[in-house]
Amino acid sequence: MAPKKKEEIIDGLTIKYHANGETVWSKGRVVKGQAEGYWEWYRIDGTIKRSGNFKNGAQVGEWITYDKVGNPYKKTHFD
């Protein structure tokens, strides 16, 4: 089982870190234990990997996946 990622809450955002404990892995809001609103995920080198919105812990709306240099290359829609 993988160790739990380091996380902290800054200005209401839950920020989780890669295993190195330094590079941000994801950030977004958690409300009543569930992801809520806009979230972003990052690669170990710091470039953005994916972004999208949650409502009551479920993916909603448009989600964007980014290439290795941070340019959008795929969009997925959730109802």
N, C-alpha and C positions, 0 to 999 in steps of 0.2 A: 504494500500500500504506500502511495506517495505521501511524503510529509505535507502537512497543511501549509498553504502559502501564507507568508507574512502579510498582514493587512493592517490598515489604520483608517481612521475616519478624519478627514480634513474638510472643514467648511461644509459638512453634510454629505460629502462624497466618500464612499467606501473605495479605498485604493488597495488593490492586491498586487503583490510583487512576484516576479519570477523566482525560481529556486535560489538565485544568487542573493536574494534579499534586497537588491538595490534597484533593478530595472522594473518599471511599472509593467504589470501584466494586464490589468483591467482597472477601470474606474467608472463609477456610477452610483446612483442612489439606491438605498435599500429602505423600504418602508414595510413595517410589520413583518420583517424577515424575508421579504420578496423583492426582487429587482423591480425598479420603477423608473420610468423616464429614460433619458438618453444614456447609453453606455458605450464605451470604447474598449477595445483590446489591442495590445501592442506586442510586437515581436521582441525578442531579447535584445536586438540592436536599437530598440526605441521607436522604430517606424510603426505607424498604425497598421493594424491587420484587419479589423472589422469594427463596424459601428452600427447601432440601431437602437430602437426603443422597446421598452417593456411596459406592459400594463398588467398589474397584479401578478407579476412573475412570468407572464407569457409574452413572447415576441409579437410585436405589432408593427404595421406599416412597412416602410422601406428599410432594408438592411443593406449595407454596402460592404463588400469585401475589397481589400486593397492589395495591389501587387507589392513586390519586395521593396520598392522605393516610395510607396505611399500613394500611388495613383489609383483611383477607383477603377476596377475592372469587372466587377460583377454586382448586380443588384437583384435582391430577392424581396418579394412582397409577402407579408403575413397578414391575414385577416384578423 
